[in-house]
Amino acid sequence: MIPLLVAALLLVLMGIAYTQGFSRSRAIAATGVRLHSRPAYHGSLVAIRCLLPALLVLGLWVLFGPGMTRAFIVAQLPPDVAALDEPAFLTAVRRIEAIASGFGVAGQVQPYEAAAGEAVRRFHTFALLVVMAAAAGVGILGLLAALRRISPTLRARNKVESVVRVLLLACSALAILTTVGIVVSLFNEAFRFFSFVAPADFFFGTVWNPGFATTGTAAIGEYGLLPLLWGTVMIAIIAMLVAIPVGLMTAIYLSQYASARLRNVAKPIVEVLAGIPTIVYGFFALVTVGPFLSDTGAAIGLDIRATSALTAGLVMGIMIIPFVSSLSDDIMRQVPLSLRDGSLGLGATESETIRRVLLPAALPGIVGALLLAISRAIGETMIVVLAAGNSPVLRFNPAEPVSTITVTIVNQLTGDADFAGPQSLVAFALGLTLFVMTLLLNMVALYIVRRFREQYE
């Protein structure tokens, strides 16, 4: 409710400011004076100058509001509760916060807790009204100041474009900082894990049997990565053996052989596969594909488990077919038509043109599509949870159950994890491994693109 009120306040301020700025600049232009910028830019500049002070007030409340609320809660506590040790004291504060927010608490509510919760609720309401009034007040002041600065010589367009440039730079920096933050957090927690388990035992261990130890004790069990890594790679290989030929052949047919009417019908049908939730694929693998493979194997004398790497890989390959076919189709249709016509004009057959002209010309884009599909296969979780058997044992037979890195991360972080022992910190080491694998895939793809890129006018 509170975010909606704040958003409504900001939208109302922006709407009023833009309308007033637009009208004021139009009135000046109506007198015959030539404005440097169009009225829309003046309205946008007034809206920005109205919005920034209001955002500053809201930002200050977000920064200092929790501390003020915590101080108010502490002031409501009886002396005997305020003198408790830190864990008990924090528990009492959280109970009051839960009561004030309307959520229930375990156990019987003490009279001082009910009174403190009601006081904190009133404090929140009063503080919200004050903050919103202050934001509206400074926003209106900014609006009035911006209206007074409107003049024919005001370079509103330049100022608005400067603000937009700063916003674009901030968005780019946010994306970069997010990536840096993910990498730093992975490295920090992975290094903490390696203080319990030697890196050699982790990266070259062949047994995955983690134990659960109390905080601060030595690691119990074995944390060998190779069973999980090989399970991930084997399932991804099976998936790509399904997706690459089917996806590429589908893309070639749709882009070179199919009529426009057939293509307009077939391509959306193929792309529907990408929109099906992965949990549905998991159920399909568990209920249909797994038993079918098991029965087929029994009929020809092979022992194929219903939950195995083969089952997960086949269904995952079906899932990522659109990533290969749709992107490859779009890339091949971007190849200049003159290349295709020139090859046919020199006497090459249509299949020779596809193999020797079209595919080499579209290779960088096709490699990007394959990279996206491989990354999708490596990071998949739900299909593997239901169809692979979740057996972290180093096996080379795809007909037997295996486990993957992503499934193990979920298993290690499920439940009461304190992030202080190796049983939880290993998830970050596994995540770091996935990050490195993806980075290597990107480097290989970049080399292939640079090596075989074709330049066209």
Secondary structure, DSSP 8 states (H G I E B T S, - for coil): -HHHHHHHHHHHHHHHHHHHHHHHHHHHHHTT---SS-HHHHHHHHHHHHHHHHHHHHHHHHHHHHHHHHHHHHHHS-HHHHTS-HHHHHHHHHHHHHHHHT---SS---HHHHHHHHHHHHHHHHHHHHHHHHHHHHHHHHHHHHHHT--TT--HHHHHHHHHHHHHHHHHHHHHHHHHHHHHHHHHHHHHHHTTS-HHHHHH---EEE----TTS---EEE-SHHHHHHHHHHHHHHHHHHHHHHHHHHHIIIIIS-HHHHHHHHHHHHHHHHS-HHHHHHHIIIIIHHHHHHHHHHTT----SSSHHHHHHHHHHHTHHHHHHHHHHHHHTS-HHHHHHHHHTT--HHHHIIIIIHHHHHHHHHHHHHHHHHHHHH--HHHHHHSB--------TTS-B--HHHHHHHHHSSS--SSSHHHHHHHHHHHHHHHHHHHHHHHHHHHHHHH-----
